[in-house]
Amino acid sequence: METGSAENERAAGAEPGWTALPPGLLRMRRLLLVVWLGSAAVAVGWVLGAVAGPAWAAFTLLPLAAAAWGWVLLGRNWRSWRYAERADDLLIVRGVLWHEETVVPYGRMQLVEVTSGPVERHFGLATVQLHTAAAATDATIPGLDPAEAERLRDRLTELGQARSAGL
């Protein structure tokens, strides 16, 4: 069932209502970056300091520089992700250098699942995975609030069933 606003959007050629990813995903990814590259910096500094001398411990700055660069890149990547529920399909846009748009027609969805690993659960996040008959149109929306992920799963499943009835 199409809503009046969706029909108006399509008729007017307007942009769909975009939904951005919550900031919890960015916090989780940045924390993982700091933990892994911080550990690498400590390990590099300790090993080089012990084996080659204190001057070589300056190479500790390499993982720290990578962490600073990664911090910026993670922010840009997080801002690039968004999705829109349109009248006949779900549109997912992501990417900074390589911009990707994935359009998943509701009638082609075979499976919509919500997953959440241990780190995601700790941060209160979940991922929605969409599977279609064509593997090229499978899509993922990471870092959603679990309630929003379940709402989206239920809505997409309902729309998928309604659209596939005519096939």
C-alpha positions as CSV (number, residue, x, y, z in Angstrom):
1,M,0.0,0.0,0.0
2,E,1.6,3.3,-1.1
3,T,1.3,6.3,1.0
4,G,0.2,9.6,-0.4
5,S,3.6,11.2,0.4
6,A,5.4,8.4,-1.5
7,E,3.2,9.0,-4.5
8,N,3.8,12.7,-4.3
9,E,7.6,12.2,-4.0
10,R,7.7,10.1,-7.1
11,A,5.4,12.3,-9.1
12,A,7.3,15.5,-8.2
13,G,10.7,13.8,-8.6
14,A,11.6,14.8,-5.1
15,E,14.3,13.3,-3.0
16,P,13.2,10.4,-0.8
17,G,13.3,10.9,3.0
18,W,16.8,9.8,3.9
19,T,17.6,8.1,7.2
20,A,21.2,8.4,8.5
21,L,23.0,5.8,10.6
22,P,23.0,6.5,14.4
23,P,26.2,7.9,16.0
24,G,26.6,4.7,18.1
25,L,28.1,3.0,15.0
26,L,30.8,5.7,14.7
27,R,31.6,5.5,18.4
28,M,32.0,1.7,18.2
29,R,34.2,1.8,15.1
30,R,36.4,4.5,16.5
31,L,36.8,2.7,19.8
32,L,37.8,-0.4,18.0
33,L,40.3,1.6,15.9
34,V,41.9,3.1,19.0
35,V,42.0,-0.2,20.9
36,W,43.7,-2.1,18.0
37,L,46.1,0.6,16.8
38,G,46.8,1.7,20.3
39,S,47.8,-1.8,21.2
40,A,49.9,-2.0,18.0
41,A,51.7,1.3,19.0
42,V,52.5,-0.1,22.4
43,A,53.7,-3.4,21.0
44,V,55.9,-1.7,18.3
45,G,57.3,0.7,20.9
46,W,58.1,-2.0,23.4
47,V,59.6,-4.4,20.9
48,L,61.7,-1.9,19.1
49,G,62.8,-0.2,22.3
50,A,63.9,-3.5,23.8
51,V,65.5,-4.9,20.7
52,A,66.9,-2.0,18.7
53,G,67.2,0.8,21.2
54,P,65.1,3.8,22.3
55,A,65.6,5.7,19.1
56,W,63.8,3.0,17.1
57,A,60.8,3.3,19.5
58,A,59.9,6.5,17.5
59,F,58.3,4.1,15.0
60,T,55.5,3.9,17.6
61,L,54.3,7.1,15.9
62,L,53.3,5.1,12.7
63,P,50.4,3.3,14.3
64,L,49.4,6.5,16.1
65,A,49.4,8.4,12.8
66,A,47.3,5.6,11.2
67,A,44.8,5.9,14.1
68,A,44.5,9.6,13.5
69,W,44.0,9.1,9.8
70,G,41.5,6.3,10.4
71,W,39.6,8.5,12.9
72,V,38.9,11.0,10.1
73,L,38.1,8.3,7.5
74,L,35.7,6.5,9.7
75,G,33.8,9.8,10.3
76,R,33.6,10.4,6.5
77,N,32.5,6.9,5.8
78,W,29.8,7.0,8.6
79,R,28.4,10.2,7.2
80,S,28.1,8.7,3.7
81,W,25.7,5.9,4.8
82,R,22.0,6.5,4.5
83,Y,18.9,4.7,3.4
84,A,15.4,5.5,2.2
85,E,12.2,3.5,2.2
86,R,10.5,4.4,-1.1
87,A,7.2,3.3,-2.5
88,D,8.5,0.2,-4.4
89,D,12.0,-0.3,-3.1
90,L,14.6,0.3,-0.5
91,L,17.5,2.6,-1.5
92,I,20.9,2.4,0.3
93,V,23.6,4.8,-0.4
94,R,27.2,4.6,0.9
95,G,30.8,5.4,0.1
96,V,33.1,8.4,-0.1
97,L,35.6,7.6,-2.9
98,W,33.5,4.8,-4.4
99,H,29.9,5.9,-4.2
100,E,27.5,3.0,-4.2
101,E,23.7,3.0,-4.5
102,T,21.9,-0.2,-4.0
103,V,18.2,-0.4,-4.9
104,V,16.4,-3.5,-3.5
105,P,12.8,-3.9,-4.8
106,Y,10.5,-5.1,-2.1
107,G,9.1,-7.8,-4.3
108,R,12.5,-9.4,-4.8
109,M,13.4,-9.7,-1.1
110,Q,13.6,-13.3,0.0
111,L,15.0,-12.9,3.5
112,V,15.4,-10.0,5.9
113,E,17.4,-10.7,9.0
114,V,18.6,-8.8,12.0
115,T,22.0,-9.7,13.4
116,S,24.0,-8.4,16.3
117,G,27.4,-9.6,17.3
118,P,28.9,-9.3,20.8
119,V,30.5,-5.9,20.2
120,E,27.4,-4.5,18.5
121,R,25.2,-5.8,21.4
122,H,27.5,-4.0,23.9
123,F,27.0,-0.8,22.0
124,G,23.2,-1.4,21.6
125,L,23.4,-1.8,17.8
126,A,22.1,-4.2,15.2
127,T,22.5,-4.9,11.5
128,V,19.8,-5.5,9.0
129,Q,20.7,-7.9,6.1
130,L,18.6,-8.1,3.0
131,H,18.9,-11.2,0.8
132,T,17.4,-11.4,-2.7
133,A,17.5,-14.0,-5.5
134,A,20.3,-12.1,-7.2
135,A,23.3,-12.0,-4.9
136,A,24.4,-8.7,-6.5
137,T,21.5,-6.9,-4.9
138,D,22.0,-8.2,-1.4
139,A,22.4,-5.3,1.0
140,T,23.3,-4.5,4.6
141,I,22.4,-1.6,6.8
142,P,24.8,-1.6,9.8
143,G,24.7,0.1,13.2
144,L,21.0,0.5,13.7
145,D,19.2,0.8,17.0
146,P,17.8,-2.7,17.7
147,A,14.2,-1.4,17.8
148,E,14.6,0.4,14.5
149,A,16.3,-2.7,13.0
150,E,13.3,-4.9,14.0
151,R,10.8,-2.3,12.8
152,L,12.6,-2.1,9.4
153,R,12.8,-5.9,9.2
154,D,9.0,-6.2,9.9
155,R,8.1,-3.5,7.4
156,L,10.4,-4.8,4.7
157,T,9.0,-8.3,5.2
158,E,5.5,-7.1,5.0
159,L,6.1,-5.0,1.9
160,G,8.0,-7.9,0.3
161,Q,5.1,-10.3,0.9
162,A,2.7,-7.8,-0.5
163,R,4.8,-7.1,-3.7
164,S,5.7,-10.7,-4.4
165,A,2.1,-11.8,-4.3
166,G,1.7,-10.5,-7.9
167,L,4.8,-12.5,-9.2
